[in-house]
Protein backbone atom coordinates (compact mmCIF):
# COMPACT_ATOMS: atom_id res chain seq x y z
CA UNK A 1 0.00 0.00 0.00
CA UNK A 2 1.33 3.48 -0.94
CA UNK A 3 0.20 6.85 0.36
CA UNK A 4 0.43 8.41 -3.12
CA UNK A 5 -2.13 5.90 -4.43
CA UNK A 6 -4.45 6.78 -1.52
CA UNK A 7 -4.08 10.50 -2.22
CA UNK A 8 -4.85 10.02 -5.93
CA UNK A 9 -7.86 7.81 -5.15
CA UNK A 10 -9.38 10.44 -2.86
CA UNK A 11 -8.42 13.26 -5.23
CA UNK A 12 -10.47 11.50 -7.90
CA UNK A 13 -13.52 11.40 -5.63
CA UNK A 14 -13.39 7.68 -4.86
CA UNK A 15 -14.17 6.12 -1.48
CA UNK A 16 -11.28 4.99 0.71
CA UNK A 17 -11.58 1.66 2.50
CA UNK A 18 -10.84 0.79 6.12
CA UNK A 19 -7.31 -0.49 5.45
CA UNK A 20 -6.33 2.61 3.46
CA UNK A 21 -7.52 4.99 6.17
CA UNK A 22 -5.84 2.98 8.94
CA UNK A 23 -2.62 2.95 6.87
CA UNK A 24 -2.74 6.75 6.59
CA UNK A 25 -3.45 7.44 10.29
CA UNK A 26 -0.93 4.91 11.62
CA UNK A 27 1.76 6.04 9.16
CA UNK A 28 1.25 9.72 9.86
CA UNK A 29 1.31 9.31 13.66
CA UNK A 30 4.51 7.23 13.44
CA UNK A 31 6.15 9.73 11.11
CA UNK A 32 6.36 7.33 8.15
CA UNK A 33 4.09 9.58 6.06
CA UNK A 34 5.39 13.06 5.33
CA UNK A 35 3.45 16.18 6.29
CA UNK A 36 3.21 17.32 2.67
CA UNK A 37 1.58 13.99 1.78
CA UNK A 38 -0.85 14.23 4.69
CA UNK A 39 -1.62 17.81 3.61
CA UNK A 40 -2.47 16.62 0.11
CA UNK A 41 -4.87 13.99 1.45
CA UNK A 42 -6.53 16.50 3.80
CA UNK A 43 -7.08 18.84 0.88
CA UNK A 44 -8.59 16.03 -1.18
CA UNK A 45 -10.95 15.31 1.73
CA UNK A 46 -11.74 19.01 2.03
CA UNK A 47 -12.90 19.17 -1.60
CA UNK A 48 -14.49 15.72 -1.97
CA UNK A 49 -15.89 15.11 1.52
CA UNK A 50 -16.21 11.67 3.11
CA UNK A 51 -18.88 9.00 3.15
CA UNK A 52 -20.32 7.86 6.48
CA UNK A 53 -18.22 4.69 6.32
CA UNK A 54 -15.02 6.62 5.57
CA UNK A 55 -15.71 8.94 8.46
CA UNK A 56 -16.34 5.99 10.79
CA UNK A 57 -13.03 4.37 9.79
CA UNK A 58 -11.19 7.69 10.18
CA UNK A 59 -12.64 8.34 13.64
CA UNK A 60 -12.00 4.76 14.76
CA UNK A 61 -8.36 4.91 13.58
CA UNK A 62 -7.87 8.23 15.37
CA UNK A 63 -9.29 6.80 18.61
CA UNK A 64 -6.98 3.79 18.39
CA UNK A 65 -3.93 6.02 17.89
CA UNK A 66 -3.68 6.60 21.65
CA UNK A 67 -5.14 5.78 25.05
CA UNK A 68 -8.82 5.18 25.70
CA UNK A 69 -10.54 5.75 29.03
CA UNK A 70 -12.68 3.00 30.53
CA UNK A 71 -15.29 4.37 32.93
CA UNK A 72 -16.94 1.01 33.63
CA UNK A 73 -15.85 1.25 37.26
CA UNK A 74 -18.43 4.03 37.59
CA UNK A 75 -21.91 2.73 38.34
CA UNK A 76 -24.97 4.20 36.64
CA UNK A 77 -25.50 6.33 33.53
CA UNK A 78 -22.35 8.22 32.57
CA UNK A 79 -22.65 11.52 30.69
CA UNK A 80 -20.30 13.82 28.81
CA UNK A 81 -21.01 17.11 27.06
CA UNK A 82 -19.17 19.17 24.50
CA UNK A 83 -19.57 22.69 23.19
CA UNK A 84 -18.00 23.82 19.93
CA UNK A 85 -17.08 27.03 21.75
CA UNK A 86 -18.70 30.38 22.28
CA UNK A 87 -18.48 33.66 24.15
CA UNK A 88 -19.71 33.42 27.74
CA UNK A 89 -20.34 29.69 27.47
CA UNK A 90 -20.15 28.28 30.99
CA UNK A 91 -22.95 25.70 30.75
CA UNK A 92 -20.86 22.82 32.17
CA UNK A 93 -20.81 24.59 35.55
CA UNK A 94 -24.61 24.45 35.78
CA UNK A 95 -25.62 21.41 33.70
CA UNK A 96 -23.18 19.07 35.50
CA UNK A 97 -24.47 19.83 39.01
CA UNK A 98 -28.10 19.57 37.86
CA UNK A 99 -27.48 16.07 36.49
CA UNK A 100 -25.37 14.98 39.47
CA UNK A 101 -28.09 16.09 41.88
CA UNK A 102 -30.31 13.47 40.21
CA UNK A 103 -27.68 10.74 40.43
CA UNK A 104 -26.65 10.92 36.76
CA UNK A 105 -22.86 10.49 36.65
CA UNK A 106 -21.18 13.56 35.19
CA UNK A 107 -17.62 12.41 34.49
CA UNK A 108 -16.18 15.38 32.64
CA UNK A 109 -12.67 15.84 31.30
CA UNK A 110 -12.32 19.39 30.08
CA UNK A 111 -9.70 21.53 28.40
CA UNK A 112 -8.17 24.95 28.68
CA UNK A 113 -9.19 27.83 26.51
CA UNK A 114 -7.16 28.97 23.54
CA UNK A 115 -8.14 32.16 21.78
CA UNK A 116 -10.79 34.63 22.89
CA UNK A 117 -12.06 32.90 26.03
CA UNK A 118 -10.98 30.71 28.91
CA UNK A 119 -11.88 27.04 29.00
CA UNK A 120 -13.83 25.21 31.70
CA UNK A 121 -10.65 24.41 33.62
CA UNK A 122 -9.60 28.08 33.58
CA UNK A 123 -12.98 29.07 34.99
CA UNK A 124 -12.86 26.47 37.77
CA UNK A 125 -9.32 27.44 38.71
CA UNK A 126 -10.59 30.91 39.60
CA UNK A 127 -12.00 29.17 42.70
CA UNK A 128 -9.07 29.17 45.17
CA UNK A 129 -7.68 25.68 45.75
CA UNK A 130 -9.68 23.89 43.03
CA UNK A 131 -7.54 21.06 41.64
CA UNK A 132 -8.15 20.15 38.01
CA UNK A 133 -5.37 17.54 38.01
CA UNK A 134 -6.25 14.67 40.33
CA UNK A 135 -5.31 10.97 40.07
CA UNK A 136 -7.60 8.95 37.81
CA UNK A 137 -8.51 6.61 40.69
CA UNK A 138 -9.66 9.63 42.74
CA UNK A 139 -11.68 10.87 39.75
CA UNK A 140 -13.50 7.53 39.51
CA UNK A 141 -14.13 7.41 43.27
CA UNK A 142 -15.43 10.97 43.35
CA UNK A 143 -17.90 10.34 40.51
CA UNK A 144 -19.10 7.17 42.23
CA UNK A 145 -19.43 8.97 45.58
CA UNK A 146 -20.99 12.31 44.59
CA UNK A 147 -21.86 11.80 40.87
CA UNK A 148 -19.66 14.61 39.54
CA UNK A 149 -16.05 15.50 38.84
CA UNK A 150 -14.60 17.97 36.34
CA UNK A 151 -10.88 17.52 35.68
CA UNK A 152 -8.20 18.11 33.07
CA UNK A 153 -7.13 15.39 30.69
CA UNK A 154 -3.66 14.02 31.42
CA UNK A 155 -3.72 10.77 29.40
CA UNK A 156 -2.55 10.64 25.77
CA UNK A 157 -5.94 10.66 24.09
CA UNK A 158 -6.09 10.70 20.29
CA UNK A 159 -2.55 11.83 19.37
CA UNK A 160 -3.60 11.57 15.72
CA UNK A 161 -5.97 14.49 16.28
CA UNK A 162 -3.24 16.66 17.78
CA UNK A 163 -1.06 16.16 14.69
CA UNK A 164 -3.90 16.49 12.19
CA UNK A 165 -5.35 19.59 13.85
CA UNK A 166 -2.00 21.38 13.77
CA UNK A 167 -1.62 20.48 10.09
CA UNK A 168 -5.17 21.55 9.20
CA UNK A 169 -4.51 24.88 10.88
CA UNK A 170 -1.68 25.72 8.45
CA UNK A 171 -3.07 24.14 5.27
CA UNK A 172 -6.48 25.82 4.93
CA UNK A 173 -8.44 22.65 5.75
CA UNK A 174 -9.84 23.56 9.17
CA UNK A 175 -13.38 24.16 7.84
CA UNK A 176 -13.92 20.63 6.52
CA UNK A 177 -17.02 19.29 8.31
CA UNK A 178 -15.91 15.61 8.18
CA UNK A 179 -12.53 16.55 9.65
CA UNK A 180 -14.14 18.73 12.35
CA UNK A 181 -16.55 15.90 13.25
CA UNK A 182 -13.76 13.31 13.43
CA UNK A 183 -11.64 15.65 15.56
CA UNK A 184 -14.40 16.29 18.12
CA UNK A 185 -15.93 12.82 18.20
CA UNK A 186 -12.66 10.88 18.36
CA UNK A 187 -11.96 12.58 21.71
CA UNK A 188 -15.51 12.12 22.99
CA UNK A 189 -15.70 8.46 21.91
CA UNK A 190 -12.30 7.63 23.41
CA UNK A 191 -14.05 7.92 26.79
CA UNK A 192 -16.68 5.27 27.57
CA UNK A 193 -19.63 7.48 28.50
CA UNK A 194 -23.22 6.42 27.75
CA UNK A 195 -24.73 9.75 26.67
CA UNK A 196 -23.01 12.57 24.77
CA UNK A 197 -24.53 16.06 24.64
CA UNK A 198 -23.21 18.25 21.82
CA UNK A 199 -23.80 22.01 21.86
CA UNK A 200 -23.12 23.30 18.34
CA UNK A 201 -22.77 27.08 18.35
CA UNK A 202 -23.61 29.14 15.27
CA UNK A 203 -23.24 32.86 14.63
CA UNK A 204 -20.70 35.68 14.63
CA UNK A 205 -19.13 34.50 17.91
CA UNK A 206 -18.89 30.85 16.86
CA UNK A 207 -16.71 28.76 14.57
CA UNK A 208 -19.76 27.79 12.48
CA UNK A 209 -21.06 30.98 10.88
CA UNK A 210 -24.24 29.73 9.18
CA UNK A 211 -27.08 27.46 10.22
CA UNK A 212 -26.72 25.06 7.27
CA UNK A 213 -23.13 24.17 8.19
CA UNK A 214 -24.04 23.92 11.87
CA UNK A 215 -26.84 21.44 11.09
CA UNK A 216 -24.54 19.41 8.86
CA UNK A 217 -21.87 19.23 11.58
CA UNK A 218 -24.44 18.36 14.25
CA UNK A 219 -25.99 15.59 12.14
CA UNK A 220 -22.57 14.20 11.27
CA UNK A 221 -21.46 14.01 14.90
CA UNK A 222 -24.71 12.36 16.04
CA UNK A 223 -24.39 9.85 13.18
CA UNK A 224 -20.86 9.00 14.30
CA UNK A 225 -21.91 8.51 17.91
CA UNK A 226 -24.72 6.19 16.82
CA UNK A 227 -22.36 4.17 14.61
CA UNK A 228 -20.22 3.61 17.71
CA UNK A 229 -23.28 2.49 19.69
CA UNK A 230 -23.58 5.64 21.81
CA UNK A 231 -26.61 7.81 22.55
CA UNK A 232 -26.07 11.40 21.44
CA UNK A 233 -27.96 14.54 20.58
CA UNK A 234 -26.83 17.91 19.24
CA UNK A 235 -28.40 21.23 20.21
CA UNK A 236 -27.81 24.02 17.71
CA UNK A 237 -27.61 27.28 19.66
CA UNK A 238 -27.20 30.94 18.78
CA UNK A 239 -23.89 32.74 19.26
CA UNK A 240 -24.83 36.07 17.66
CA UNK A 241 -24.59 37.54 21.14
CA UNK A 242 -22.77 36.38 24.29
CA UNK A 243 -24.47 33.67 26.33
CA UNK A 244 -25.62 35.29 29.57
CA UNK A 245 -23.78 38.45 30.59
CA UNK A 246 -20.38 37.33 31.87
CA UNK A 247 -17.27 36.98 29.70
CA UNK A 248 -14.18 36.11 31.74
CA UNK A 249 -13.31 33.41 34.21
CA UNK A 250 -14.27 34.58 37.72
CA UNK A 251 -17.18 36.57 36.28
CA UNK A 252 -18.49 33.43 34.56
CA UNK A 253 -18.21 31.30 37.70
CA UNK A 254 -20.12 33.97 39.64
CA UNK A 255 -22.81 33.93 36.95
CA UNK A 256 -23.01 30.14 37.12
CA UNK A 257 -23.44 30.29 40.91
CA UNK A 258 -26.14 32.96 40.54
CA UNK A 259 -27.90 30.75 37.99
CA UNK A 260 -27.78 27.78 40.35
CA UNK A 261 -29.44 30.15 42.84
CA UNK A 262 -32.13 30.83 40.17
CA UNK A 263 -30.89 34.41 39.81
CA UNK A 264 -28.98 34.13 36.53
CA UNK A 265 -29.60 35.61 33.07
CA UNK A 266 -32.71 34.27 31.36
CA UNK A 267 -30.97 32.99 28.22
CA UNK A 268 -28.23 31.17 30.11
CA UNK A 269 -30.75 29.52 32.45
CA UNK A 270 -32.90 28.47 29.49
CA UNK A 271 -30.02 26.77 27.67
CA UNK A 272 -28.77 24.97 30.79
CA UNK A 273 -32.25 23.66 31.60
CA UNK A 274 -32.75 22.61 27.99
CA UNK A 275 -29.45 20.71 27.76
CA UNK A 276 -29.99 19.04 31.14
CA UNK A 277 -33.59 18.15 30.30
CA UNK A 278 -32.57 16.36 27.11
CA UNK A 279 -29.99 14.31 29.03
CA UNK A 280 -32.44 13.52 31.85
CA UNK A 281 -34.83 12.16 29.23
CA UNK A 282 -32.10 10.03 27.61
CA UNK A 283 -31.16 8.71 31.06
CA UNK A 284 -34.76 7.46 31.44
CA UNK A 285 -35.49 9.66 34.44
CA UNK A 286 -38.30 11.42 32.55
CA UNK A 287 -40.92 10.12 30.13
CA UNK A 288 -40.64 13.20 27.90
CA UNK A 289 -38.08 15.88 27.15
CA UNK A 290 -40.42 18.53 28.55
CA UNK A 291 -40.66 16.59 31.81
CA UNK A 292 -36.87 16.35 31.82
CA UNK A 293 -36.62 20.14 31.58
CA UNK A 294 -39.12 20.58 34.41
CA UNK A 295 -37.11 18.20 36.57
CA UNK A 296 -33.88 20.06 35.71
CA UNK A 297 -35.35 23.41 36.73
CA UNK A 298 -36.75 21.88 39.93
CA UNK A 299 -33.19 20.91 40.95
CA UNK A 300 -32.26 24.58 40.70
CA UNK A 301 -35.32 25.83 42.57
CA UNK A 302 -34.90 23.35 45.42
CA UNK A 303 -31.19 24.19 45.80
CA UNK A 304 -29.93 20.64 45.21
CA UNK A 305 -27.93 21.52 42.09
CA UNK A 306 -26.11 24.33 43.91
CA UNK A 307 -25.30 22.00 46.81
CA UNK A 308 -23.89 19.48 44.34
CA UNK A 309 -21.63 22.10 42.76
CA UNK A 310 -20.40 23.09 46.21
CA UNK A 311 -19.78 19.41 47.00
CA UNK A 312 -17.74 19.00 43.81
CA UNK A 313 -15.66 22.12 44.54
CA UNK A 314 -14.94 20.96 48.08
CA UNK A 315 -14.04 17.42 46.95
CA UNK A 316 -11.43 18.84 44.56
CA UNK A 317 -9.79 21.12 47.08
CA UNK A 318 -11.65 24.33 46.28
CA UNK A 319 -12.86 26.75 48.92
CA UNK A 320 -16.63 26.16 49.28
CA UNK A 321 -17.10 29.58 50.93
CA UNK A 322 -16.82 31.13 47.45
CA UNK A 323 -19.92 29.20 46.38
CA UNK A 324 -21.84 30.47 49.41
CA UNK A 325 -20.61 34.03 48.91
CA UNK A 326 -19.51 34.91 45.35
CA UNK A 327 -18.48 38.40 46.51
CA UNK A 328 -15.31 36.73 47.80
CA UNK A 329 -14.03 36.32 44.23
CA UNK A 330 -11.20 38.69 43.42
CA UNK A 331 -12.19 40.96 40.54
CA UNK A 332 -10.10 43.48 38.62
CA UNK A 333 -9.47 46.83 40.28
CA UNK A 334 -10.84 48.98 37.45
CA UNK A 335 -14.51 48.66 36.56
CA UNK A 336 -15.30 50.86 33.58
CA UNK A 337 -18.76 51.42 32.13
CA UNK A 338 -19.29 51.63 28.38
CA UNK A 339 -22.43 53.68 27.69
CA UNK A 340 -24.73 54.18 24.73
CA UNK A 341 -24.06 57.37 22.79
CA UNK A 342 -27.46 57.41 21.11
CA UNK A 343 -31.01 56.19 21.57
CA UNK A 344 -32.37 53.17 19.77
CA UNK A 345 -32.55 49.41 19.71
CA UNK A 346 -29.59 47.06 20.02
CA UNK A 347 -29.67 45.82 16.43
CA UNK A 348 -26.69 43.47 16.75
CA UNK A 349 -23.85 42.51 19.07
CA UNK A 350 -20.48 41.30 17.84
CA UNK A 351 -19.97 38.42 20.30
CA UNK A 352 -16.56 37.61 18.84
CA UNK A 353 -15.51 41.24 19.24
CA UNK A 354 -16.41 41.14 22.93
CA UNK A 355 -14.61 37.83 23.33
CA UNK A 356 -11.45 39.21 21.74
CA UNK A 357 -11.68 42.34 23.89
CA UNK A 358 -11.96 40.16 26.99
CA UNK A 359 -8.87 38.23 25.85
CA UNK A 360 -6.98 41.51 25.49
CA UNK A 361 -7.79 42.13 29.17
CA UNK A 362 -6.05 38.86 30.02
CA UNK A 363 -9.12 36.59 30.28
CA UNK A 364 -7.99 34.41 27.33
CA UNK A 365 -4.69 33.22 25.92
CA UNK A 366 -2.99 33.25 22.52
CA UNK A 367 -0.59 30.41 23.38
CA UNK A 368 -1.41 27.36 25.49
CA UNK A 369 1.18 28.32 28.13
CA UNK A 370 0.03 31.94 28.48
CA UNK A 371 -1.09 32.88 32.00
CA UNK A 372 -4.78 33.71 32.48
CA UNK A 373 -5.92 36.65 34.58
CA UNK A 374 -9.02 35.21 36.26
CA UNK A 375 -10.17 38.56 37.63
CA UNK A 376 -10.67 40.37 34.30
CA UNK A 377 -13.45 40.30 31.74
CA UNK A 378 -16.62 42.00 30.55
CA UNK A 379 -20.26 42.05 31.63
CA UNK A 380 -22.48 42.63 28.59
CA UNK A 381 -25.58 44.29 30.04
CA UNK A 382 -27.86 44.33 26.99
CA UNK A 383 -29.29 41.86 24.50
CA UNK A 384 -30.27 42.18 20.83
CA UNK A 385 -33.67 43.90 20.68
CA UNK A 386 -33.24 45.89 23.90
CA UNK A 387 -34.13 49.59 23.84
CA UNK A 388 -31.40 51.91 25.14
CA UNK A 389 -31.20 55.63 25.80
CA UNK A 390 -28.16 57.89 25.76
CA UNK A 391 -26.06 57.08 28.81
CA UNK A 392 -27.46 53.58 29.37
CA UNK A 393 -24.76 51.06 30.27
CA UNK A 394 -23.97 48.63 27.45
CA UNK A 395 -21.13 46.81 29.21
CA UNK A 396 -18.86 46.90 32.22
CA UNK A 397 -15.14 46.25 31.68
CA UNK A 398 -13.09 44.66 34.48
CA UNK A 399 -9.48 45.58 33.83
CA UNK A 400 -6.06 45.51 35.50
CA UNK A 401 -4.41 47.24 32.52
CA UNK A 402 -2.76 50.63 32.94
CA UNK A 403 -4.37 51.76 29.69
CA UNK A 404 -7.76 50.28 28.78
CA UNK A 405 -8.60 52.79 26.03
CA UNK A 406 -8.16 50.37 23.11
CA UNK A 407 -10.36 47.75 24.81
CA UNK A 408 -13.04 50.35 25.46
CA UNK A 409 -13.08 51.14 21.73
CA UNK A 410 -13.31 47.42 20.91
CA UNK A 411 -16.29 47.02 23.23
CA UNK A 412 -18.03 50.15 21.89
CA UNK A 413 -17.62 48.87 18.33
CA UNK A 414 -19.26 45.55 19.27
CA UNK A 415 -22.71 47.13 19.77
CA UNK A 416 -24.80 48.43 16.88
CA UNK A 417 -27.64 50.74 17.88
CA UNK A 418 -30.34 51.61 15.34
CA UNK A 419 -34.06 51.85 14.64
CA UNK A 420 -34.71 48.14 13.97
CA UNK A 421 -35.97 45.99 16.84
CA UNK A 422 -34.36 42.70 15.87
CA UNK A 423 -34.71 39.46 17.79
CA UNK A 424 -32.67 36.27 17.83
CA UNK A 425 -33.60 32.73 18.71
CA UNK A 426 -31.50 31.01 21.38
CA UNK A 427 -32.07 27.38 20.37
CA UNK A 428 -32.56 26.60 16.69
CA UNK A 429 -32.96 22.85 16.68
CA UNK A 430 -32.12 19.61 18.50
CA UNK A 431 -30.81 16.82 16.27
CA UNK A 432 -31.02 13.21 17.36
N, C-alpha and C positions, 0 to 999 in steps of 0.2 A: 504494500500500500504506500502511495506517495502523496504528500501534501499538495503538490502542484495539480495532480489529477483531481483531488477533492475541491480545490479552488476553482478549477475550470468547470467541473460539474455544477457547482453552485452558481458560478457566473452565468452559465447557460440556462439557469432556471430549473434545474433538475433537483429532485429530492435526495438528500443524503440519507444513508442508512445508519443504523445503530453503530456498527463497527467503524464507519468513517468518522462519525462524530466523536466516539470514544478515542479514536486514534489522534484526532486533532487536540482534544482537551488534555489527554495524558502527555502527548508530545510537547505541547506548549508549556504545561506546568513544569515538566522536567527540563525544559530548555533545549529539547531536540528540534523543535520547530522555531524558526526565526521570527522575530517580531514583524518584519516586513511581510512575511507569508501569512501570519495571523491577521495582520491589518488588511490584506487583500481579501481574505475569507470574510472578515467582519463587514467589509464594504459590499461584498457580494450578497451577504445576508441582509444588509441595510436596504439594498435595491430590490431584492427578490423575495424578502420575507422568509418565513418558515412555516411548514405544515405543523399541525398539532403533534404528529408523531416525532418530527424533527425536534420540536421544542421540548417534548418529553425526554428524548434521548440526551439533548444538550443539558437540561436541568439535572437529570440523573447523573450524568458524567461529572458535572460541576460539584454536586453533593459528594460524590465518591472521591473527589480530589483531596479531601481533608477529613477532619474528625466529624463525627455525628454525635448528638447528645441524646441519650436515652433517659427519658423521664418516667419510665415505668415503675420506678420506686415510689413515685407520687401516686397516692390513691385518689380516685375520683376523676372528674372531667377537667382536663388541662387545656388552658386557653392561652393564645398569644395574639397580639394585635400589631399592626404595622400601619404607619402613615407615610405617604409619599413625601411629606414635608410641607410645612406651611408656616405662616407668620402668626405667632401667638398660639401655636398648637401644643397644648399641654394636657390633652385628653387622657393619657395614660394615668396621670395622677388622680383622676376622678373615676374613670371607668374601672381600673384595677381594684380599688377599695370597694366599689359597689358590688362587683362580682364576688370578691373574697368574703364580703359580709354575708353572702348567701351560700358560702361553702364551695363555690366554683374556684378551682385552683388556678391562680394567675401567676404563672411562672415566666417572668419576663426578663429577657436579656436585651438590654438596650445599648445604644451607641452614644457617642459624643457628637455634638454639632460641628459642622464644617460649612462655613459660608455665613449667611446673614442671620443665623439664630443659634442658640445653644441647643444641645440635644437633651434627652430626658435625664441622662446622668449628670449633665451640667446643672440642670435645674435642681435635682435632688441634693447635689453637693453644696447648694447654697444653705442647706440645713446643717448647722454645725454638728460635726461628728458622724454624719451619715457615711457609711462605708459602702461603696459600690463594688468593691473587690473583696468578696468573701469566698472561702473554700467551697467547692461544689457540693461537698457533703453537707455543709451548713445550709446552703441554698435549698437542697432537697428537704432537709429537716424542717426548715422554716416554712416552706410551702405546705408540707404535711401538717405542721402544727397550727399555723395561722392563715393558711390558704393564699398567702401573697409574699412575693419577694421580687424586687427589681434590682438587677445587678448588671455590671458590665460583662462583656464576653471576653474571656481570657483564652479559650481553646482555639485551635487553628481550624476554624470553620471555613469551608469553601475557599481555599487559596486560589483556585482557578478564577473566582470572581474578582479577587483583588487584582490579579494580573490583567484580566480582560477589561475591568473597569478603567484602570490606568491607561490602557491602550486605546479604549474607546474615546477617552477624554481628549486625546491628542490626534485622533484620526477622523474626527467629524462623524462618528457613528453612535454617539450617545443617544440620539433620539429614536433609535430603532425599537419599536414596541416589543418584538420578540426578545431582544437582548435585555431590555429593561425588565421584562417579566421574568426571564431566567435569572437575572441578577438578584431580584428581590426574593423570588420564591425558592431559589436554591438555599438561601440562608434561613428562610422560614421552615422549609421542609427538612432541613438538617437537624431540626429539633423535634422530638416526637410528641408534639401537642395534638389534641383532638380537634380543636376548633381554631380557625384562623380568621380574625377580623382584619379587613383591609380597608383603610380610609384613603381613597384616591382623591387628592386635591386637584382642583381645576380653576384657573383664573390667573390674573396678573401676578399674584404672589406665589404661584405654584409652578412646578416643572411642566405639567401638562397645561397648555394654554387654551385648548378648545375642548368642548364637551365630547365631540366625536372621538378624538384620540383618548380621552379619559375613559370613555365607555369601552373602547377597544382594549385598552390596557387592563381595565377591571375584569372584563370577560375572559381575557387570556389568562390572568392570574387565577381566577376561580376555576377555569378549565384545568389548569395544571394541578391545582390542589386536588380536584376530584379525580384526576388520573392517578394521583398518588394515594388515593383512598382517604383523603382528609375532607372534613366539612369546612367550607369557607364561604364567606360572602364579602362583597365589596360595596362600600358606601361611597358614592360620588358626591363630594361636598365642595362648596364654593369657597374660593380663596381670592375673591375680588375685593375683599377687605379683611383686616386681621380678625382672627377668631377671638372673641371676647374683647377685652381692652388691653391686657398686659402683654408687652413684648420685652423680654429680658428675664433673667433667671429667677432672682428672688421675687420680682414682681409677679411672675407667672405662678410660682408656688403659693404666694399669698392669694392670688385669684383662685387657684384650685382649692385652697382651704376655705375661702369664702363660699365657693360653689358647693362644697361638701356641707357647709352650714346653711345651704339654700339661700345664699345672699349673693350669688355670682351673676355675671352678665347673662341675659336671656338666651343669646345664641349659643354660648358655650355650654350652658346647662342643657339646652335642647339636644345638641349633638352628643354629649356624653350619655344622656338618658337613651337616645336613639341607639347608639352603638351598644350600650350595655343591654338594652332590651332585646336586640337581635340575638346577642350571645345567650342570654337567659332562655330565650325560646329554643335555640339550638341545643342547649344543655338539658332540655326537657323539664325545665322548672316552670314553664308557662305553656298553656295550650294555644296561645296566639302571640304574635309579635307585639300587638297592642297591650296584651296582659303583661308581657315581659317588660315593656316600657313603664307600665304602672308600678310594677314591682321594683324596678330600678329606682324610680323617683321616691317610692316609699322608703327605700334604704337611706336616702338622703334626708327625708323629712323626719325619720325616727332617730337619726344620728348614728346609726350603726356603721354606715360607710366611713364617716369621719373617724370613728373610734378604730376602725380597721386600718386606716391610713396611719393614725398615731401609733398603733401597734406595730406596723411595719417599720416605721421610722425608728422606734425604740429598739426593735429587734436587730436593726442594722447599725446601731451605735449612735443614731441621731438624737438630738435633744428634743424630747416630746413637748417641752414647754413652748416651743415655737409653733406647734400646731394648736395649742390652747390659746396662744396670744401672738398672732402674726406681727404685731407692732414691734416685736423683739428683733425682727429681721433688720439687718444693717442695709440701709439704702443710701444712695449717693447724696453727697452734701448739697449739691445744687439741684433745685427743682424749678424748672423754667417753664412757664406757660406759653404755648403758641396759640394766638387768638385769631379769630376770623377778622378779615379786613373789609368784608362787605356782607350784606344780607343776602340770603338765598338758601337754596337747598344744597345739601352735600350730594353732588351729582355722581362723583366717583372718588375712590380712595386708592392710591397706589400702595397696595400692601407690601410689595417688594421694596418700594422706596423706603417705607417705614422700617422694614426689616434690615435693610442696608444701613440706614441711619443708626439703628440700634447697635449694629455691629461696629460702627465707627465710634460708638461710645464705649466699646469694650465688651458688649454682651455676646458677641460672636467671635469666631476666629477664622483667619485666612489659611493658616497652616494647622495641622492636627496637634502640634505641640505648643501652639500659642496659649497664653494664659487668659482665662476668662475673668472678667470683672463681674461678679454676681450681683453687685449692688446697682448697676446701671440699667438703663432701658427707657422705654416709652410707654405711657398710658394713652391710648387713642380713645378720646372721650365721645366721639360721634360715630354714627353709622350712615351708610348710604341711605338717602331719603330724609334724613333729619333736617329740620329747619334751624338755621343759625342767624343770629344778629351780629352786628359789628361788636367786637369785644368778647363774644362767646369763646370759651376755651375749646380748641380743637384737640389739643394734646398737651401732655405734661412730660417734659424731658427730665430724666434723672441722670445727671452727669457729674463726673469727677474731673473732667477736662479743664484746663486753664482757659481755653478758648472754645466755646461751643457754637460760635457763630455759623460755621459751615453746616453743622448738624441742624441748627434751627432752620436754615434755608432749605435743607433737604426735606425736613418735616413739613414746612409750609407748602413746598411744591407737591407734596403727596396728596393734598386735598384740593379737589376742584369744586368750587361753589358756583351755582348758576340758577337758572329759573326752572329747570326740569326736576320734578320729584320722581326720581328713579327708585326702583326697588330691586333687591336681589333675593334669590331663593337660596337658603342655606343647604338643603339636601336635595340633590337633583333626582337621584335614583339609587335603589339598592339592587345589586345584581347577585343572583344566586345560581 
